[in-house]
């Protein structure tokens, strides 16, 4: 069963979430590093979790950017090494 076929078998809010992902993200080329990072976070977090749970929380992944994550990591590392 393809993803397209699967979406047609579900109903309600679950179908809307899957349809939005399918129609706007699934199979589309990525335009920049942040989109690639978002997709990577989707895939990493999906391991062991249901796909619908990931789709329901997709706004979290959309807000992530590589630069903001690196800045936070740099601040953490600076704090760790300055305490040594």
N, C-alpha and C positions, 0 to 999 in steps of 0.2 A: 504494500500500500504506500503510495506516495504521500508526501506532506499535504499536497493539494486535496487528495482524496480523504485523508484523515480529517482535515478541517471541516469537510462537508458532513462528517458523521457526528460532530459535537454541536452543542447548542448553547445559547445564553452568553453570559459574560466571558466564559472560557473561549467560546468560538470567536468573540470579538477580539480578545487579546491575541489569539493565534492568527486571526485574519489580518490584524494590523501589522504584526511581525512579518507575516508571509508577504503581504502586499507592499511593504515599505523597506524591509531589511533583507529577508531571505533571498540569497542569490544575487543581490545587487553588489556592484563593485564598491569597494571602500575608497573614500576620497582623501582621507588624511590619516595621520598616525593616531589621533584620538579615536577615530572610528575603529581602527584596527585594535586599539587597546580595549575599547568597549566590547568588541566582539570576543576578544581573548578573555575578558572578565566574565562574559556570559558563559563561555565554554568551560572555564575553570570552575566556576561556581555551580554549574549544572551537574557536574560529576557528583553523584550521590543524592542530588535533589531532583524534585520533579520539575519538568520544563515549565509548567504553568506557574510554579512558585517564582521561577526566574523572571518570567514575563510580567508577573504582577509587580515585581520590584525593579523593573527595568529602568525606571527613572533614576535610581541610584547609580546605575552604570552609565547612563547618559551624562550625568554630572561629572564623571571622572575625566581627568585629563592627565596625560603623562607628565606635563610640567608641574601641575599641582601636587601630584603624588611624589615626584622627585624632590620638590621643595620641602614637603613634609618630612620625607626620609632624610634629607640633608639636615634639617633642624634636629631630628631625633639623633642622628649620628654625631652632630656637633655637641649636643648635650651629653651624650654618652662619653665621648672622648674628652670633654672638658672636665668631667668629674673624675677622671683617672688620675 
